């Protein structure tokens, strides 16, 4: 609901910025601290990524407001 009241530029920046920061933090933790065990966590990350993509895409189809889709 907060995204709907803000300008579109701010909404896009916040949606993208938070996602990029979270992705960078996860990659940093996984590669730096668990790099030697990549055979353990890489398949799990791949499965979670595909599931997140599918669920997010399907649920985005139910919204008509672009700001809600970004959030």
Phi and psi in degrees as GROMACS dihedral restraints (atoms count N, CA, C in turn):
[ dihedral_restraints ]
;  ai    aj    ak    al  type     phi  dphi    fc
    3     4     5     6     1   -66.8    20    10
    4     5     6     7     1   -37.2    20    10
    6     7     8     9     1   -61.4    20    10
    7     8     9    10     1   -33.3    20    10
    9    10    11    12     1   -67.5    20    10
   10    11    12    13     1   -30.4    20    10
   12    13    14    15     1   -85.6    20    10
   13    14    15    16     1   -11.3    20    10
   15    16    17    18     1   -96.1    20    10
   16    17    18    19     1   160.9    20    10
   18    19    20    21     1   -62.6    20    10
   19    20    21    22     1   153.2    20    10
   21    22    23    24     1   -60.9    20    10
   22    23    24    25     1   -38.7    20    10
   24    25    26    27     1   -60.2    20    10
   25    26    27    28     1   -44.6    20    10
   27    28    29    30     1   -65.3    20    10
   28    29    30    31     1   -40.9    20    10
   30    31    32    33     1   -61.8    20    10
   31    32    33    34     1   -46.2    20    10
   33    34    35    36     1   -65.1    20    10
   34    35    36    37     1   -41.8    20    10
   36    37    38    39     1   -64.3    20    10
   37    38    39    40     1   -44.8    20    10
   39    40    41    42     1   -67.6    20    10
   40    41    42    43     1   -40.6    20    10
   42    43    44    45     1   -64.2    20    10
   43    44    45    46     1   -44.3    20    10
   45    46    47    48     1   -74.6    20    10
   46    47    48    49     1   -42.2    20    10
   48    49    50    51     1   -62.6    20    10
   49    50    51    52     1   -42.9    20    10
   51    52    53    54     1   -66.2    20    10
   52    53    54    55     1   -40.8    20    10
   54    55    56    57     1   -66.0    20    10
   55    56    57    58     1   -42.2    20    10
   57    58    59    60     1   -65.7    20    10
   58    59    60    61     1   -41.9    20    10
   60    61    62    63     1   -64.7    20    10
   61    62    63    64     1   -42.8    20    10
   63    64    65    66     1   -65.8    20    10
   64    65    66    67     1   -42.1    20    10
   66    67    68    69     1   -62.5    20    10
   67    68    69    70     1   -44.0    20    10
   69    70    71    72     1   -62.7    20    10
   70    71    72    73     1   -40.6    20    10
   72    73    74    75     1   -66.4    20    10
   73    74    75    76     1   -41.8    20    10
   75    76    77    78     1   -64.5    20    10
   76    77    78    79     1   -45.4    20    10
   78    79    80    81     1   -61.8    20    10
   79    80    81    82     1   -43.1    20    10
   81    82    83    84     1   -60.7    20    10
   82    83    84    85     1   -46.0    20    10
   84    85    86    87     1   -65.3    20    10
   85    86    87    88     1   -45.9    20    10
   87    88    89    90     1   -68.5    20    10
   88    89    90    91     1   -44.5    20    10
   90    91    92    93     1   -76.0    20    10
   91    92    93    94     1   -43.1    20    10
   93    94    95    96     1   -75.2    20    10
   94    95    96    97     1   -50.3    20    10
   96    97    98    99     1   -88.8    20    10
   97    98    99   100     1   -27.0    20    10
   99   100   101   102     1  -119.3    20    10
  100   101   102   103     1    23.9    20    10
  102   103   104   105     1   -60.7    20    10
  103   104   105   106     1   -34.3    20    10
  105   106   107   108     1   -72.5    20    10
  106   107   108   109     1   -17.6    20    10
  108   109   110   111     1  -109.1    20    10
  109   110   111   112     1    31.6    20    10
  111   112   113   114     1   -63.3    20    10
  112   113   114   115     1   -27.2    20    10
  114   115   116   117     1   -67.1    20    10
  115   116   117   118     1   -19.6    20    10
  117   118   119   120     1   -84.2    20    10
  118   119   120   121     1   -43.9    20    10
  120   121   122   123     1   -97.9    20    10
  121   122   123   124     1   -20.1    20    10
  123   124   125   126     1   -61.9    20    10
  124   125   126   127     1   -46.3    20    10
  126   127   128   129     1   -62.4    20    10
  127   128   129   130     1   -37.0    20    10
  129   130   131   132     1   -65.2    20    10
  130   131   132   133     1   -42.0    20    10
  132   133   134   135     1   -64.8    20    10
  133   134   135   136     1   -38.7    20    10
  135   136   137   138     1   -63.9    20    10
  136   137   138   139     1   -44.3    20    10
  138   139   140   141     1   -65.6    20    10
  139   140   141   142     1   -44.5    20    10
  141   142   143   144     1   -63.6    20    10
  142   143   144   145     1   -37.6    20    10
  144   145   146   147     1   -63.5    20    10
  145   146   147   148     1   -45.7    20    10
  147   148   149   150     1   -65.2    20    10
  148   149   150   151     1   -42.1    20    10
  150   151   152   153     1   -64.1    20    10
  151   152   153   154     1   -42.4    20    10
  153   154   155   156     1   -63.4    20    10
  154   155   156   157     1   -42.5    20    10
  156   157   158   159     1   -61.2    20    10
  157   158   159   160     1   -46.6    20    10
  159   160   161   162     1   -66.6    20    10
  160   161   162   163     1   -47.1    20    10
  162   163   164   165     1   -64.3    20    10
  163   164   165   166     1   -44.6    20    10
  165   166   167   168     1   -62.6    20    10
  166   167   168   169     1   -41.0    20    10
  168   169   170   171     1   -67.9    20    10
  169   170   171   172     1   -41.9    20    10
  171   172   173   174     1   -67.4    20    10
  172   173   174   175     1   -43.3    20    10
  174   175   176   177     1   -69.9    20    10
  175   176   177   178     1   -28.5    20    10
  177   178   179   180     1   -67.7    20    10
  178   179   180   181     1   -24.2    20    10
  180   181   182   183     1   -66.7    20    10
  181   182   183   184     1   -21.5    20    10
  183   184   185   186     1   -81.5    20    10
  184   185   186   187     1   -11.9    20    10
  186   187   188   189     1  -101.2    20    10
  187   188   189   190     1   147.2    20    10
  189   190   191   192     1  -111.4    20    10
  190   191   192   193     1   -16.0    20    10
  192   193   194   195     1   -88.9    20    10
  193   194   195   196     1   125.4    20    10
  195   196   197   198     1   -63.5    20    10
  196   197   198   199     1   -32.6    20    10
  198   199   200   201     1   -69.7    20    10
  199   200   201   202     1   -34.5    20    10
  201   202   203   204     1   -69.0    20    10
  202   203   204   205     1   -35.3    20    10
  204   205   206   207     1   -66.8    20    10
  205   206   207   208     1   -40.6    20    10
  207   208   209   210     1   -65.5    20    10
  208   209   210   211     1   -35.6    20    10
